[in-house]
């Protein structure tokens, strides 16, 4: 009986600490401040350049910003590791059919020492073949940017809907 009471006490303490951790983590996310404002500004600018190219089907600009060894993880579509196949799929499935809208104020950028940066945020995709004003739900994204030879390239993408 004593062991059961100790177990229950430890379990409740663990649950309580997890709840407190979750609350402090949510507060931290709401109070996000970039470690480096210049890095944040650069990545937000690159995000806008890439998605302007995405929304206007500028495949050359997209190809320029993707690393040759891109890894694109999509929760519905799986993993793509071919830059050529990714661009062909974009041309076939996205161009003229889908546009991306960034959820304002959602981007967070963190430096990765000696490598580049990680960008996280929320965005919505609008199906242009549907009636205007159709609801679009926000999805999460993570982009790993590699900084090499004074150039930024998208190395990895995780897209969740």
C-alpha positions as a printed Julia matrix, in Angstrom:
161×3 Matrix{Float64}:
   0.0    0.0     0.0
   2.82   2.38    0.85
   4.46   1.73   -2.55
   1.17   2.54   -4.28
   0.9    5.86   -2.4
   4.51   6.74   -3.3
   3.79   5.89   -6.95
   0.63   8.03   -6.98
   2.49  10.95   -5.37
   5.33  10.72   -7.92
   2.86  10.43  -10.79
   0.93  13.52   -9.65
   4.18  15.45   -9.17
   5.26  14.52  -12.71
   1.9   15.53  -14.21
   1.99  18.81  -12.31
   5.53  19.63  -13.47
   4.65  18.79  -17.1
   1.66  21.12  -16.92
   3.83  23.89  -15.46
   6.45  23.29  -18.17
   3.79  23.48  -20.87
   2.44  26.76  -19.49
   5.9   28.32  -19.29
   6.7   27.09  -22.81
   3.5   28.66  -24.19
   4.34  31.93  -22.44
   7.85  31.8   -23.92
   6.46  31.29  -27.43
   4.17  34.3   -27.06
   7.14  36.39  -25.93
   9.49  35.3   -28.73
  12.35  37.71  -29.39
  14.98  36.84  -32.01
  18.5   36.02  -30.8
  19.76  38.09  -33.73
  17.57  40.7   -35.38
  19.75  40.84  -38.53
  19.52  37.03  -38.9
  15.76  37.15  -38.3
  15.34  39.92  -40.89
  17.44  37.99  -43.45
  15.47  34.76  -43.04
  12.09  36.52  -43.11
  13.19  38.26  -46.31
  14.34  34.95  -47.84
  11.02  33.38  -46.85
   9.16  36.14  -48.69
  11.4   35.81  -51.76
  10.94  32.05  -51.9
   7.18  32.13  -51.44
   6.74  34.97  -53.93
   8.45  32.62  -56.4
   6.2   29.78  -55.18
   3.02  31.82  -55.59
   4.01  33.07  -59.07
   5.46  29.75  -60.26
   8.97  31.1   -60.7
  10.63  27.69  -60.73
  14.06  29.13  -61.54
  14.04  31.24  -58.36
  12.82  28.28  -56.32
  15.59  26.1   -57.78
  18.13  28.79  -56.91
  17.03  28.81  -53.26
  16.79  25.02  -52.8
  20.0   23.19  -51.91
  20.95  20.5   -54.41
  20.55  17.93  -51.62
  17.11  19.15  -50.49
  15.06  17.04  -48.09
  11.37  17.89  -48.12
   9.22  16.16  -45.49
   5.47  16.51  -45.99
   3.03  14.92  -43.55
   0.63  13.96  -46.34
   2.99  13.46  -49.29
   6.0   11.85  -47.62
   9.67  12.54  -48.23
  11.19  13.99  -51.39
  14.96  14.17  -51.81
  15.23  15.07  -55.48
  15.36  18.77  -56.26
  14.28  18.06  -59.84
  11.31  15.92  -58.72
  10.28  18.54  -56.15
  10.26  21.28  -58.78
   8.36  19.06  -61.24
   5.76  18.26  -58.55
   5.45  21.97  -57.78
   4.9   22.74  -61.46
   2.34  19.94  -61.82
   0.43  20.35  -58.53
   0.93  23.92  -57.31
   1.42  26.34  -60.2
  -1.8   28.26  -60.83
  -3.66  26.11  -58.3
  -2.3   26.95  -54.84
  -0.95  30.04  -53.11
   0.72  30.3   -49.74
  -0.13  32.94  -47.14
   2.15  33.43  -44.15
   0.38  33.81  -40.8
   1.55  37.26  -39.83
   3.86  37.38  -36.82
   4.3   33.59  -36.64
   7.91  33.27  -37.83
  10.6   32.37  -35.33
  14.26  32.15  -36.36
  17.06  30.49  -34.41
  20.73  30.4   -35.37
  22.47  27.08  -35.85
  26.11  27.72  -35.01
  28.46  27.0   -37.89
  25.61  25.96  -40.19
  22.82  28.47  -40.7
  19.4   28.89  -39.17
  16.1   27.22  -38.48
  12.86  29.01  -39.34
   9.53  27.94  -37.87
   6.1   29.38  -38.4
   2.54  29.0   -39.56
   1.12  29.39  -43.03
  -2.06  28.77  -44.97
  -2.44  27.37  -48.45
  -5.32  28.58  -50.59
  -6.7   26.33  -53.31
  -7.23  28.76  -56.18
  -9.64  26.36  -57.88
 -12.11  26.72  -55.0
 -14.55  29.58  -54.48
 -12.83  32.76  -53.23
 -13.05  33.08  -49.47
 -13.0   29.33  -48.85
 -11.45  28.68  -45.47
  -7.78  27.72  -45.29
  -6.4   26.21  -42.12
  -3.0   27.13  -40.73
  -0.27  24.51  -40.89
   3.15  24.45  -39.26
   6.43  24.56  -41.13
  10.1   24.26  -40.33
  12.8   25.29  -42.78
  16.48  24.59  -42.2
  18.54  27.23  -43.99
  22.18  26.47  -44.78
  24.59  29.4   -45.0
  27.52  28.41  -47.16
  29.9   30.5   -49.29
  27.92  33.61  -48.34
  24.71  32.14  -49.82
  21.56  30.89  -48.11
  19.91  27.69  -49.35
  16.89  25.72  -48.15
  18.35  22.42  -47.02
  15.4   20.79  -45.25
  11.69  21.5   -45.05
   9.08  19.98  -42.75
   5.54  20.87  -43.79
   2.63  19.87  -41.54
  -1.03  20.47  -42.27
